[in-house]
Amino acid sequence: MKKATIRNVAELAHVSVASVSRYLNNKAKGRLSEEKAKAIEQAIKDLNYIPNLAARQMATNQSKTIAVVVSNIDDYFSTELFKGASNILRVKGYEAFLLDTNAEQQRERELIKTVSSSFFDGLLFQPLGSNIKTIQSEFIHNIPTVILDRRLATKRWPQVISNNVTASKDATKYFLKQGCDDILILSSEVKIASTRRDRYSGVCAIANPDQIHLIELDEESYNYVTIKNKIESFLLKQKVRNKKTLIFSFKERWLLAFLPMLFADGFLNSDQVLITGFSDTKLVQTILPEARLISQNPYLMGASAAEILLKSLSGEDNSKNYEPLIVPAKF
Amino acid sequence: MKKATIRNVAELAHVSVASVSRYLNNKAKGRLSEEKAKAIEQAIKDLNYIPNLAARQMATNQSKTIAVVVSNIDDYFSTELFKGASNILRVKGYEAFLLDTNAEQQRERELIKTVSSSFFDGLLFQPLGSNIKTIQSEFIHNIPTVILDRRLATKRWPQVISNNVTASKDATKYFLKQGCDDILILSSEVKIASTRRDRYSGVCAIANPDQIHLIELDEESYNYVTIKNKIESFLLKQKVRNKKTLIFSFKERWLLAFLPMLFADGFLNSDQVLITGFSDTKLVQTILPEARLISQNPYLMGASAAEILLKSLSGEDNSKNYEPLIVPAKF
């Protein structure tokens, strides 16, 4: 059974495609003659034609679809973001589609080009970086957009972000009080994303420069063994010097990757090594019931962004100046 | 700048929408008068109109989009599947969109209904279950489809699956030879998915029934602490009885969740507890460098399924009887 198209309906009813389109769009139905409307109705029945999204978009200029472009679907942060957004959108009759930039700038450029020039009614977008010029240059059309998880220097788009500086400061203060001498930060490249810059500057605002040690990880190479060795050789030196260390992970995935190895190699069974980090699920808290973590809520961030987008699609919101919405991370 | 639509172009050029559609479809261009074609060309320039996917679909009956519906985007298996598929599709000019059934049957039904009645040219589908009647009833139209990761009792669709029975048998044989007395299986509900049924039957084909112990986990509740307690109380009993245990995880996520806790609670530092399981990434191997795991290749499975789908879309493949393609898991 091949799908009948709007063109098949038009041919069978001896009318133009535009007339069928008008018929499918309730608002424009009145502009058709009764005779034409009947012929179209009959053709739709005969062909068992189900108007698809494309036809509906032609008729209503709406596809009821939203693109969600995230930086890496391997992160729970990104998948939870999508789950939160799609649940809200679904209730309002919109279908959300997930697109993955795979942490590649070139891929992000392609996807935003495609999404902004195609049938989507709106976009929820977690950019890789925070460079506003780069991001703007990726759009072909001004599709209604909400930015997620990056603080951009523009009021053009609504933004849903987390209070990264404050959460990071609070955690640093707490652990210095607990007697930590040094902070070992695990992070993807800090400078490209506002999220990580904010977290880093939060630590820097509280700790002395000589207390801060940064290990940057490459999202794409997953060179776990090299990184594990770096962490462990740092911890060994600290042990010799009798220093207390805080391991501060800027991404949940890095904690999930390295905790088991550090446990297995016996590095976590003393009170000389403490752990904290940004976490997106209950998993890390279960693994480390004693640890004080920074809980983000990507599900809520996705849901909030979806609500803002729906408001703008319904025409309720004609603002030209958006202040970022902050969904707080809790320490 | 509001996006110009095909209708705006038609109005400005004083032609019908169908004529613009014909103009955009190279094959049908010849059917237009030169005068009309010129007017349309000018209107497209004046409005800075970029034909969107909807317009292109109207013109060519192709959207160059593929839906990838997976059972849970929280599993690396599903996200790697998508990465493999979308990389192949992208090279051939198709864009892949990821949809998440969130491990809910009702949601799967909704999504397949939407996808099969909308603009997608094809579907890569990892169903939740293996009931062929349930799955068939979800389709509104016969969209070109490749089934992933489930062995269905039909030749109607191509299927890309793994050799779960064999891999599971091989692992069980090996670990019984290593002197394991009992096998503790961690799995989502076994009976609904062919993947898990095959893995379970592989174990049953080799081990005695009284050696096999099953803990089923609920994908949605994430009740980690209860499960951890079950595992640990089992291991304690084994210790008292001086029995050697194999923990056999049917899903990578369960290993990632429970390994750190078992390490932290001191259950993994004896040779009386061995670990194996199906793994989708290099992560578990890094955490357990000594362990013998069953490596699946979801990336390759996604890529292979995409190639089969492309062949069928290009019309090269008119088969009505498909034998499943097996991408072997390696023990």
Boltz contact constraints between the chains, C-beta under 6 A:
constraints:
  - contact:
      token1: [A, 1]
      token2: [B, 142]
      max_distance: 6.0
  - contact:
      token1: [A, 3]
      token2: [B, 141]
      max_distance: 6.0
  - contact:
      token1: [A, 5]
      token2: [B, 61]
      max_distance: 6.0
  - contact:
      token1: [A, 16]
      token2: [B, 16]
      max_distance: 6.0
  - contact:
      token1: [A, 16]
      token2: [B, 18]
      max_distance: 6.0
  - contact:
      token1: [A, 17]
      token2: [B, 17]
      max_distance: 6.0
  - contact:
      token1: [A, 17]
      token2: [B, 18]
      max_distance: 6.0
  - contact:
      token1: [A, 18]
      token2: [B, 16]
      max_distance: 6.0
  - contact:
      token1: [A, 18]
      token2: [B, 17]
      max_distance: 6.0
  - contact:
      token1: [A, 50]
      token2: [B, 117]
      max_distance: 6.0
  - contact:
      token1: [A, 52]
      token2: [B, 118]
      max_distance: 6.0
  - contact:
      token1: [A, 52]
      token2: [B, 119]
      max_distance: 6.0
  - contact:
      token1: [A, 53]
      token2: [B, 118]
      max_distance: 6.0
  - contact:
      token1: [A, 53]
      token2: [B, 119]
      max_distance: 6.0
  - contact:
      token1: [A, 54]
      token2: [B, 54]
      max_distance: 6.0
  - contact:
      token1: [A, 54]
      token2: [B, 57]
      max_distance: 6.0
  - contact:
      token1: [A, 54]
      token2: [B, 119]
      max_distance: 6.0
  - contact:
      token1: [A, 57]
      token2: [B, 54]
      max_distance: 6.0
  - contact:
      token1: [A, 61]
      token2: [B, 5]
      max_distance: 6.0
  - contact:
      token1: [A, 73]
      token2: [B, 79]
      max_distance: 6.0
  - contact:
      token1: [A, 74]
      token2: [B, 79]
      max_distance: 6.0
  - contact:
      token1: [A, 79]
      token2: [B, 73]
      max_distance: 6.0
  - contact:
      token1: [A, 79]
      token2: [B, 74]
      max_distance: 6.0
  - contact:
      token1: [A, 95]
      token2: [B, 114]
      max_distance: 6.0
  - contact:
      token1: [A, 97]
      token2: [B, 97]
      max_distance: 6.0
  - contact:
      token1: [A, 98]
      token2: [B, 98]
      max_distance: 6.0
  - contact:
      token1: [A, 114]
      token2: [B, 95]
      max_distance: 6.0
  - contact:
      token1: [A, 117]
      token2: [B, 50]
      max_distance: 6.0
  - contact:
      token1: [A, 117]
      token2: [B, 52]
      max_distance: 6.0
  - contact:
      token1: [A, 118]
      token2: [B, 52]
      max_distance: 6.0
  - contact:
      token1: [A, 118]
      token2: [B, 53]
      max_distance: 6.0
  - contact:
      token1: [A, 119]
      token2: [B, 52]
      max_distance: 6.0
  - contact:
      token1: [A, 119]
      token2: [B, 53]
      max_distance: 6.0
  - contact:
      token1: [A, 119]
      token2: [B, 54]
      max_distance: 6.0
  - contact:
      token1: [A, 141]
      token2: [B, 3]
      max_distance: 6.0
  - contact:
      token1: [A, 142]
      token2: [B, 1]
      max_distance: 6.0
  - contact:
      token1: [A, 224]
      token2: [B, 286]
      max_distance: 6.0
  - contact:
      token1: [A, 257]
      token2: [B, 283]
      max_distance: 6.0
  - contact:
      token1: [A, 259]
      token2: [B, 260]
      max_distance: 6.0
  - contact:
      token1: [A, 260]
      token2: [B, 259]
      max_distance: 6.0
  - contact:
      token1: [A, 260]
      token2: [B, 260]
      max_distance: 6.0
  - contact:
      token1: [A, 260]
      token2: [B, 263]
      max_distance: 6.0
  - contact:
      token1: [A, 260]
      token2: [B, 287]
      max_distance: 6.0
  - contact:
      token1: [A, 261]
      token2: [B, 287]
      max_distance: 6.0
  - contact:
      token1: [A, 263]
      token2: [B, 260]
      max_distance: 6.0
  - contact:
      token1: [A, 263]
      token2: [B, 263]
      max_distance: 6.0
  - contact:
      token1: [A, 263]
      token2: [B, 264]
      max_distance: 6.0
  - contact:
      token1: [A, 264]
      token2: [B, 263]
      max_distance: 6.0
  - contact:
      token1: [A, 283]
      token2: [B, 257]
      max_distance: 6.0
  - contact:
      token1: [A, 286]
      token2: [B, 224]
      max_distance: 6.0
  - contact:
      token1: [A, 287]
      token2: [B, 260]
      max_distance: 6.0
  - contact:
      token1: [A, 287]
      token2: [B, 261]
      max_distance: 6.0
